[in-house]
Amino acid sequence: MYEVKKRFEISAAHKLDLDYDSKCTNFHGHNWIIDVYLQSETLDKNGMVLDFTHIKRKIQDKFDHKVINEVVPFNPTAENLAKYICDELAPFCYRVDVQESQDNIASYIKDDVKIKLL
């Protein structure tokens, strides 16, 4: 099994649609750190799982210096973004970690891969 991990940082703003009072319902920004984990049993004709540049184009270029609410059609919580990014990098991606700040990290791990990795 081959595995690659790519980490990148994006600066982006968002606001959350919440059913309780929170300062997060106002537009605010983060310097997000996103880790994506991909795996494949085989490599493509170039000897890669997926080119790091393609990952950057699909994710970093889509979100960096943007208002995330204008990019995605859902409430852009870190959890929802992690799943969205994982789906965008299918079928190779099995895990995404989205870090909003030093102590706030959300992860999405595909169920079928989580079982396989245990």
C-alpha positions as CSV (number, residue, x, y, z in Angstrom):
1,M,0.0,0.0,0.0
2,Y,1.3,3.4,-0.9
3,E,0.4,6.5,1.2
4,V,1.0,10.2,0.7
5,K,0.3,13.1,3.0
6,K,0.1,16.7,2.0
7,R,-0.1,19.6,4.4
8,F,-0.9,23.1,3.3
9,E,-2.0,26.4,4.9
10,I,-4.8,28.6,3.6
11,S,-6.0,31.9,4.8
12,A,-9.7,32.2,4.5
13,A,-12.8,33.6,6.2
14,H,-16.1,32.1,7.1
15,K,-19.1,32.5,9.3
16,L,-21.2,29.7,10.8
17,D,-24.9,29.3,10.9
18,L,-25.5,28.1,14.5
19,D,-28.7,27.6,16.6
20,Y,-27.0,29.3,19.6
21,D,-25.3,32.6,20.3
22,S,-21.7,32.6,19.2
23,K,-19.1,35.0,17.9
24,C,-18.5,32.5,15.1
25,T,-21.8,33.6,13.5
26,N,-19.9,36.8,12.4
27,F,-17.4,36.7,9.6
28,H,-13.9,35.9,10.9
29,G,-10.8,34.4,9.5
30,H,-8.3,31.6,10.2
31,N,-4.9,30.5,8.9
32,W,-6.2,27.0,8.4
33,I,-3.7,24.0,8.3
34,I,-5.1,21.1,6.3
35,D,-3.6,17.7,6.2
36,V,-4.8,15.2,3.6
37,Y,-4.0,11.5,3.6
38,L,-4.2,9.5,0.4
39,Q,-3.5,5.8,-0.3
40,S,-3.5,3.4,-3.2
41,E,-2.4,-0.1,-3.8
42,T,-1.0,1.0,-7.2
43,L,0.7,4.0,-8.6
44,D,-0.3,5.9,-11.7
45,K,1.9,5.9,-14.9
46,N,4.0,8.6,-13.4
47,G,4.8,6.6,-10.2
48,M,2.4,8.6,-7.9
49,V,-0.7,8.1,-5.9
50,L,-1.8,11.6,-6.9
51,D,0.5,14.5,-7.8
52,F,0.9,17.0,-5.0
53,T,0.3,19.8,-7.4
54,H,-3.2,18.3,-8.3
55,I,-4.1,18.2,-4.6
56,K,-3.0,21.9,-4.3
57,R,-5.1,22.9,-7.3
58,K,-8.2,21.1,-6.1
59,I,-8.1,22.3,-2.5
60,Q,-5.7,25.1,-1.7
61,D,-6.3,27.1,-4.8
62,K,-10.1,26.7,-4.3
63,F,-10.1,28.1,-0.7
64,D,-7.0,30.3,-0.1
65,H,-7.9,34.0,0.4
66,K,-11.6,33.3,-0.1
67,V,-14.8,33.6,1.9
68,I,-15.6,29.9,2.3
69,N,-19.3,30.5,2.5
70,E,-19.2,31.7,-1.1
71,V,-17.3,28.5,-2.2
72,V,-19.4,25.7,-0.6
73,P,-23.1,25.3,-0.3
74,F,-23.1,24.1,3.3
75,N,-22.4,25.4,6.8
76,P,-18.6,25.6,6.7
77,T,-17.6,24.1,10.0
78,A,-14.2,22.5,10.2
79,E,-15.9,19.1,10.3
80,N,-18.0,19.7,7.2
81,L,-14.9,21.0,5.4
82,A,-12.9,17.9,6.3
83,K,-15.5,15.6,4.7
84,Y,-15.9,17.9,1.7
85,I,-12.1,17.9,1.0
86,C,-12.0,14.1,1.5
87,D,-14.8,13.7,-1.1
88,E,-13.0,16.1,-3.5
89,L,-9.9,13.9,-3.5
90,A,-11.8,10.6,-3.9
91,P,-11.1,7.8,-4.4
92,F,-7.6,8.1,-2.9
93,C,-8.3,10.3,0.2
94,Y,-9.2,8.5,3.4
95,R,-8.5,11.1,6.0
96,V,-8.5,14.9,6.3
97,D,-7.5,17.0,9.3
98,V,-8.7,20.6,9.3
99,Q,-7.0,22.9,11.9
100,E,-8.7,26.2,12.5
101,S,-6.3,27.3,15.3
102,Q,-3.6,25.8,17.5
103,D,-6.0,23.8,19.7
104,N,-9.0,23.3,17.3
105,I,-8.7,20.4,14.9
106,A,-11.5,18.4,13.2
107,S,-10.9,15.2,11.3
108,Y,-12.9,13.1,8.9
109,I,-11.9,9.5,8.4
110,K,-13.8,7.2,5.9
111,D,-15.4,4.4,7.8
112,D,-14.3,1.6,5.5
113,V,-10.7,2.7,5.7
114,K,-10.7,3.3,9.5
115,I,-11.7,-0.4,9.9
116,K,-9.0,-1.5,7.5
117,L,-6.3,0.5,9.3
118,L,-7.2,-0.8,12.8
